């Protein structure tokens, strides 16, 4: 039982080390691309909300409110119309506040993209720093070491299991 526990502990530790080395901070260009994707998402939401706001503006016209309640019978149709108008106005106000939030978010993202683009330009103009160059070289060596290490560990695990079973059969 101790052998299995050690094996599991070793494999978890090895996996943790590999995942920790695989994570690298994003470059300015990568950050700018992520920000552009977020901006596109915000713009898509803005367009959908603007379309909904336009629909609500149309639905708020008195003739359209009356048309929407044409099949509903009531002794107080003016109350029904007022309730419908109030519901539509509440939804319209909600859409407007969401639009304001998205506009602020869009403005913030556009500024962040400009900053990230400027930073990426500066990085590209400087070229790779000696530290970045060492990191790149180290990453290449690490990938080679990891791929060989994974194969070695898998082979050692298989061999260890094979030897353990063989020893277990003799006993």
C-alpha positions as CSV (number, residue, x, y, z in Angstrom):
1,X,0.0,0.0,0.0
2,X,2.9,2.4,0.7
3,X,4.2,1.8,-2.8
4,X,1.0,3.0,-4.3
5,X,0.7,6.0,-2.0
6,X,4.3,7.0,-2.9
7,X,3.6,6.5,-6.6
8,X,0.5,8.7,-6.5
9,X,2.3,11.4,-4.5
10,X,5.2,11.4,-6.9
11,X,3.0,11.6,-10.0
12,X,1.0,14.5,-8.4
13,X,4.2,16.4,-7.5
14,X,5.6,15.8,-11.0
15,X,2.3,17.1,-12.6
16,X,2.4,20.2,-10.3
17,X,6.0,21.0,-11.3
18,X,5.2,20.6,-15.0
19,X,2.1,22.8,-14.8
20,X,4.0,25.5,-12.8
21,X,6.7,25.7,-15.4
22,X,4.3,25.7,-18.3
23,X,2.7,29.0,-17.1
24,X,4.3,32.1,-18.5
25,X,3.2,35.7,-18.2
26,X,1.5,36.9,-21.4
27,X,3.3,39.3,-23.7
28,X,1.9,42.8,-24.4
29,X,0.8,41.6,-27.8
30,X,-1.1,38.7,-26.3
31,X,-2.7,41.0,-23.7
32,X,-3.8,43.3,-26.5
33,X,-5.4,40.4,-28.4
34,X,-7.3,39.3,-25.3
35,X,-8.5,42.9,-24.8
36,X,-9.6,43.1,-28.4
37,X,-11.7,39.9,-27.9
38,X,-13.3,41.4,-24.8
39,X,-14.0,44.6,-26.8
40,X,-15.7,42.6,-29.6
41,X,-17.9,40.9,-27.0
42,X,-18.9,44.2,-25.4
43,X,-19.7,45.7,-28.9
44,X,-21.8,42.6,-29.7
45,X,-23.8,43.1,-26.4
46,X,-24.1,46.8,-27.1
47,X,-25.6,46.1,-30.5
48,X,-28.1,43.6,-29.1
49,X,-29.1,46.1,-26.4
50,X,-29.5,48.9,-28.9
51,X,-31.8,46.8,-31.0
52,X,-33.8,45.9,-27.9
53,X,-34.0,49.6,-26.9
54,X,-35.3,50.4,-30.4
55,X,-38.0,47.7,-30.1
56,X,-39.1,49.1,-26.7
57,X,-39.3,52.6,-28.1
58,X,-41.6,51.3,-30.8
59,X,-43.7,49.3,-28.3
60,X,-44.0,52.3,-26.1
61,X,-46.0,54.3,-28.7
62,X,-49.6,54.6,-27.6
63,X,-51.0,53.0,-30.7
64,X,-48.8,50.0,-30.3
65,X,-49.7,49.6,-26.6
66,X,-53.3,49.7,-27.6
67,X,-52.8,47.2,-30.4
68,X,-51.0,44.8,-28.0
69,X,-54.0,44.9,-25.7
70,X,-56.7,44.6,-28.4
71,X,-57.7,41.1,-27.6
72,X,-57.8,41.6,-23.8
73,X,-61.2,42.5,-22.4
74,X,-61.5,44.7,-19.3
75,X,-63.8,47.1,-17.7
76,X,-60.8,49.4,-17.2
77,X,-58.8,49.4,-20.4
78,X,-56.9,52.6,-19.4
79,X,-55.4,50.8,-16.4
80,X,-54.3,47.9,-18.6
81,X,-52.7,50.4,-21.0
82,X,-51.0,52.2,-18.1
83,X,-49.6,49.0,-16.6
84,X,-48.3,47.9,-20.0
85,X,-46.7,51.3,-20.6
86,X,-45.1,51.1,-17.1
87,X,-43.7,47.6,-17.7
88,X,-42.2,48.6,-21.0
89,X,-40.7,51.8,-19.5
90,X,-39.1,49.8,-16.7
91,X,-37.5,47.5,-19.2
92,X,-36.4,50.4,-21.3
93,X,-34.8,52.1,-18.3
94,X,-33.0,48.8,-17.5
95,X,-31.7,48.5,-21.1
96,X,-30.5,52.1,-21.0
97,X,-28.5,51.5,-17.7
98,X,-27.0,48.4,-19.2
99,X,-26.0,50.3,-22.3
100,X,-24.3,53.0,-20.2
101,X,-22.3,50.4,-18.3
102,X,-21.3,48.7,-21.6
103,X,-20.3,52.1,-23.1
104,X,-18.0,52.8,-20.0
105,X,-16.6,49.3,-20.3
106,X,-15.9,49.8,-24.0
107,X,-14.2,53.1,-23.4
108,X,-12.0,51.5,-20.7
109,X,-11.1,48.6,-23.0
110,X,-10.3,50.9,-25.9
111,X,-7.9,52.8,-23.6
112,X,-6.4,49.5,-22.4
113,X,-5.9,48.3,-25.9
114,X,-4.1,51.5,-26.9
115,X,-1.8,51.1,-23.9
116,X,-1.1,47.4,-24.6
117,X,-0.4,48.2,-28.3
118,X,2.1,50.9,-27.3
119,X,3.7,48.5,-24.8
120,X,3.9,45.8,-27.5
121,X,5.4,48.2,-29.9
122,X,8.0,49.2,-27.4
123,X,8.8,45.5,-26.7
124,X,9.2,44.8,-30.4
125,X,11.4,47.8,-30.9
126,X,13.7,46.8,-28.1
127,X,13.9,43.2,-29.3
128,X,14.2,40.3,-26.8
129,X,16.0,41.4,-23.7
130,X,18.8,39.1,-22.4
131,X,16.5,37.9,-19.7
132,X,13.7,37.1,-22.2
133,X,16.2,35.5,-24.5
134,X,17.4,33.3,-21.7
135,X,13.8,32.5,-20.8
136,X,13.1,31.5,-24.4
137,X,16.2,29.3,-24.5
138,X,15.4,27.9,-21.1
139,X,11.8,27.1,-22.2
140,X,13.1,25.2,-25.2
141,X,15.4,23.1,-23.0
142,X,12.6,22.7,-20.4
143,X,10.2,21.4,-23.1
144,X,12.8,18.9,-24.2
145,X,13.6,17.9,-20.7
146,X,9.9,17.6,-19.8
147,X,9.0,15.5,-22.9
148,X,12.0,13.2,-22.2
149,X,11.2,13.3,-18.5
150,X,7.6,12.3,-19.0
151,X,8.6,9.4,-21.2
152,X,11.2,8.4,-18.5
153,X,8.7,8.6,-15.7
154,X,6.1,6.7,-17.6
155,X,8.6,4.0,-18.4
156,X,9.8,3.9,-14.7
157,X,6.2,3.6,-13.5
158,X,5.5,0.8,-15.8
159,X,8.7,-1.0,-14.9
160,X,8.1,-0.3,-11.2
161,X,4.6,-1.8,-11.4
162,X,5.9,-4.8,-13.3
163,X,8.7,-5.4,-10.7
164,X,6.2,-4.9,-7.9
165,X,3.8,-7.4,-9.3
166,X,6.6,-9.9,-9.9
167,X,7.9,-9.6,-6.4
168,X,4.3,-9.9,-5.1
169,X,3.9,-13.2,-7.0
170,X,7.1,-14.7,-5.6
171,X,6.0,-14.0,-2.0
